[in-house]
Amino acid sequence: MASSYLGIHTQIRQNNRKSVQLLIAFPLLLLAVVFAAIASLAFLPEDSTATWDDIWVMFFSAAPYVILITTVWFLVAYFSHSKIINSAVHSQTLERRDNMRVYNLTENLCMELGMTMPKLRIIEDKALNAFASGLSEKTYTVTLTRGIINVLDDEELKGVIAHELMHIRNRDVRLLVISIIFVGIFSLLVQILFRSILYGGHRRRGNDNKGGGAIIVIMIIVVIAYFLSMLFRFALSRKREYMADAGAAEITKNPRALASALRKISGNSHLESIDSEDVKEMFIDNYPDNKDEGLGFMGGMDRWFATHPPIEKRIEVLEQF
């Protein structure tokens, strides 16, 4: 069931709080993985003489380096976010003279919200989709596909733009970027450990493979942490879509127009030129292609790992708004 609408300022406060919580929770989870890895490497060999005091000493020695590397990674990814997104989607600046209709719709909504107008960009693709990006007023951007501009009427397009403005206004973009970066760190750790097991196994034989068991245990720990971070990230993303829909309905006073837009978008939103799942998560629609296979275990798994709620449920909520 969708969350009830809480109001713009309440959402902003909640998202600011959640951003801080994420900035604390993900590093803590990463440090917990490091601690578990050190303990596994120290204790699993049969001839180990390590003590818990030794484990803590090694952990506190390693922790500053882990924090430093993570901080540098985070800052680089965070501040290069907009350039990476624009490059990945091959978007171009949408000039005012080329589409006064989109500019007028966006400006009117921004005046109503009392917010600075974001940049507008376009993807030359017939698919129907849109997304918001940027982490500050200088980088806030709403990107639309050529298809969504051409197919939707003014009220429908207004609803879509309002939805994306709500993501910016509520600071959903920042929350999403933080979660993507930290989940990416766990993903890299899984890949490194997998390759260590895959290629390292060829060089170890018999009793020389004392560290092999430890690496497998570490791999299991990291995979569990990665799995949990993914579930949290996707659940958070789905909730944000419901909130943005509700906010757009309140701003435009026309929830059925956004519902109509989503109905047209459904089944026509896939951009073949974009491979990045992190980018797709930002779109107004990114539900799995096999959304009709809702029964059974695999259907449940799709729902757990979906970045967006089913578009039919979003339409149903809007039509009852």
Buried (B, 14 or more C-beta within 10 A) or exposed (E): EBEEBBEBEEBBBBBBEBBEEBEEBBBEBBBEBBBBBBBBBBBBBEEEEBEEEBBEEBBEEBBEEBBEEBEEBBEEBEEEBBEBBBEBBEBEEBEEEEBEEBBEBBEEBBEEBEBEBBBBBBBEBEBBBBBBBBBEEEBBBBBBBBBBBEBBEEBBBBBBBBBBBBBBBBBBBBBBBBBBBBBBBBBEBBEEBBEBBEEBEEEEEEEEEBBBBBBBBBBEBBBEBBEEBBEBBBBBBBBBBBBBBBBBBBBBEBBBBBBBBBBBBBEBBBBEEBEEEBBBBBBBBBBBEEBEEEEEEEBEEBBEBBBBBBBBEBBEBBEEB
